[in-house]
Amino acid sequence: MTLLVGVDIGNSTTEACLAELGPDGPRYLGGALAPTSGVKGTAENVPGVVKVVQEALSAAGRAPHELATVLVNEATPVISGLAMETITETVITESTMIGHNPDTPAGAGLGTGTTVAFGELDTCESGERVICVVGAGVDFEDAAAGIAAARDRGVEVTGAVVHADDANLVVNRLPEPIPVVDEVTLVAKVPLGMPAAVEVAEPGRTVRTLSNSYGIATLFDLDPDRTRLVAPVARALVGNRSAVVVRTPSGDIADRRIPAGTLTLIGEHSRLSVGIDAGAEEIMAALRRVAPLADATGEAGTHVGGMLATVRDAMAETLSDAAAEQDVRIQDVLAVDTFVPQHVTGALAGEFALENAVALAAMVRTSRAPMEALAEQLRSALGVAVVVGGVEADMAVLGALTTPGTERPLAVLDLGGGSTDAALATGDGEVRSVHLAGAGDLVTKLIDSELGLDNREVAEDVKKNPLAKAESFFHVRMEDGTARFFDEPLPAEAFARVVVLGEEGMRPVPTRHSLEKVRQVRRSAKHKVFVVNALRALERVAPGGNLREVGFVVVLGGSALDFEVPDMIAEAVAGAGIVCGTGNVRGCEGPRNAVATGLVDNRAERAR
Amino acid sequence: MSGIVDRRGERNRRSPPTVVVHCIGEHGGGEHGFGERSFGEHDGVRELLAGLEEEGVPVRLADPGEWGDGPGGDGPSVTAVDLAHAAARASPLDVGVGIDSDSRVCVHHAKRPADRPVITTDATRARWCGHNAARLVVGLPLKEPPEQLEETWPHH
């Protein structure tokens, strides 16, 4: 009888599986899990390993001196990187606009005229059509009185732009309502003496004239060339309840286009160039044509060039010095279409426009991690024999096979943080494996940028938890429509907001998006990465690329614990007649501990 | 008996749905930096009402003595929190605002515990309190405090 422990050092967690090896195979005594200390595959991992080994021993009530051997796997020698670039940009020339959505604009309709500062209103001639620009520090009563007085003199004040949140207060004090747009933070930058239009839609509606290129062309009497220049303004104003467009002399802001560039995919037999602006679908189609990929390069001085440089830099940082010297060759890329809220160049109230973007995850194969050095340190730290052995993919398959109800041919889908790995064990014991770029980290990045959160932690929360909306101080409405009540009143910051109900309690999502929108972004990000990669990976390992040849698919890894990803994958492969589900290693560990269990299992097989 | 009571006759006697404001104490015009305006009310109240009006929510200024909370009545020991909670309980919309003699402003909701108001601040932020009292009624997220008015996330 020998006591062994299998240890799997992952990117984020270190897992252990304790077993007693008897004449009739291994008897599993339990497992343990701890965060990985330091970068995977380096000597910094020792404290984390020591911790899980001790935890597994004490949980099983065994003493450290009883332990005979520690088994450590060979870490998968791949690392991955991410980059994202916008491929469109909204630049406004020959006009400026205010297209933000204040909660309470006032009046309704369209006003046109020349922009005039509030202080200059009394110099206007009778009959003049003007748009009044009210700067900071003007009280709403004074503003209303000034505009009313000007209108009494015959000056046609047809609309107003206000700095403070005052629109309704001003309009309520006018004898006749005019459209007023408020909360314009950069009101001082509104050009004066220029033709302008102010539009406010009825509550529940959006602007019609200023979001239409021909509407703007009609108002300002534009020729076709100028209409073309004003088209991005109209596009940026779509969906707003209020808007302002001011015509300015030409040449204020130059029109410029960023070259998106082309991505060159170098296969082992051929090479193909594809424009990044063709979108993710084209890029992935090109990748399938050149497969297997040997390397990828981006055109210098363009967005793609910059993206690949970012990815390589990030990788060089994680690589050890010795490895950094070798060529970093990209073995796989995953391109994903996305959109990013970007500041509109030439806008006045900090407007954003949704720009198309492409996110690129890339993966490189590295030289083998210095596992022997790590093993040596472990030997001295634990005082027992440490054996390095077993390819990670093979071990994962062995571990996955302990899931009740599985048999060969069995495919493992390991959904990690940086990469999606797949391995297929055919009936004759052969294991084929593949590592693909793009996994949980890319999903987090997509959620972060598409919602404009600019906060990785919040994005991570949104990814991992169902959403709810705080409808009162005592209850939330979950995204599936059920209500949940609380005894303690909710914090005021959460009121009427979209919240995530995570392990650390309720957290408001700092966004103005509706719950439906946040949910849709979350699900589409998961679909674009995990479902696409799951199919890609299974096609690569399946005999002849035929999914029907795969009998069982076991989903493993940290992202297999996600509340919806395994279901999405199961749904996507259901058509191929595959049994797909989240793994349950040893019938009790769920999707965790597969590699650690596989290590023990492998050892037991050999001992027999 | 059917148990159904015809209450249509009571409708007129019920107060219309408004946010209720309780205010005690006198505050001079220029004290809070709002200039020399005098509307019979102090500037905190004017700004508070402006905030509610901008959001389009009806409001009623009520005599705090009428609903004064406990034995303190409208004595100087009554805090903005007490006034606000009493106002909230008197409001058909469950939202009340209190302003005390120390120029503290408090926004409260009738369903919250008396000692845990939604907002307590001073009269310089009365406008912000007015907006937020209104937003509690219409179910919009509260506004950021004035210092952080600049939006840090996109508007779509």
Contacts between the chains, C-beta under 8 A, distances in Angstrom:
chain1	res1	chain2	res2	distance
A	100	B	151	7.8
A	100	B	155	5.2
A	101	B	155	4.7
A	101	B	156	8.0
A	103	B	55	7.7
A	103	B	140	6.7
A	104	B	54	5.7
A	104	B	55	6.1
A	104	B	56	7.0
A	139	B	35	7.7
A	140	B	50	6.8
A	165	B	54	5.9
A	165	B	131	7.1
A	166	B	54	6.6
A	167	B	54	7.3
A	168	B	53	6.5
A	168	B	54	4.8
A	168	B	55	7.7
A	168	B	56	6.4
A	169	B	50	5.6
A	169	B	53	5.8
A	169	B	54	5.3
A	172	B	53	6.6
A	185	B	149	7.7
A	185	B	150	6.3
A	239	B	156	6.8
A	341	B	154	3.9
A	341	B	156	6.7
A	350	B	150	7.3
A	350	B	151	6.4
A	351	B	155	7.2
A	352	B	154	3.7
A	352	B	155	6.4
A	352	B	156	6.7
A	354	B	156	6.6
A	452	B	153	5.2
A	452	B	154	4.3
A	453	B	153	7.1
A	454	B	152	7.8
A	454	B	153	7.7
A	471	B	139	7.3
A	472	B	111	7.4
A	473	B	109	5.9
A	473	B	111	6.0
A	473	B	112	5.7
A	474	B	111	6.5
A	489	B	111	7.6
A	489	B	112	4.8
A	489	B	113	6.7
A	489	B	116	6.1
A	492	B	118	4.6
A	492	B	119	6.5
A	492	B	142	6.1
A	493	B	142	7.0
A	495	B	118	7.6
A	495	B	135	8.0
A	495	B	136	6.8
A	495	B	141	6.4
A	495	B	142	6.0
A	496	B	135	7.2
A	496	B	139	5.0
A	496	B	140	5.5
A	496	B	141	4.6
A	496	B	142	7.7
A	497	B	141	4.7
A	510	B	152	7.3
A	510	B	153	5.9
A	511	B	153	5.6
A	512	B	141	8.0
A	512	B	153	6.7
A	512	B	154	7.7
A	512	B	155	6.2
A	512	B	156	7.7
A	513	B	156	7.3
